[in-house]
Amino acid sequence: MGAILDLVEKMRTPGGIVVTILIVVAGYFFYKWVMAEPGEKK
């Protein structure tokens, strides 16, 4: 639980917000890549 609270504290800094947004965007594109249909072209 302490590690989660540390991460939340880091997310409240301006740099932490940027890193959090980058992680969310990377996770979104990774999800889209994994869930893409095999025959689907981009």
Secondary structure, 3 states (H helix, E strand, C coil): CHHHHHHHHHHCCHHHHHHHHHHHHHHHHHHHHHHCCCCCCC
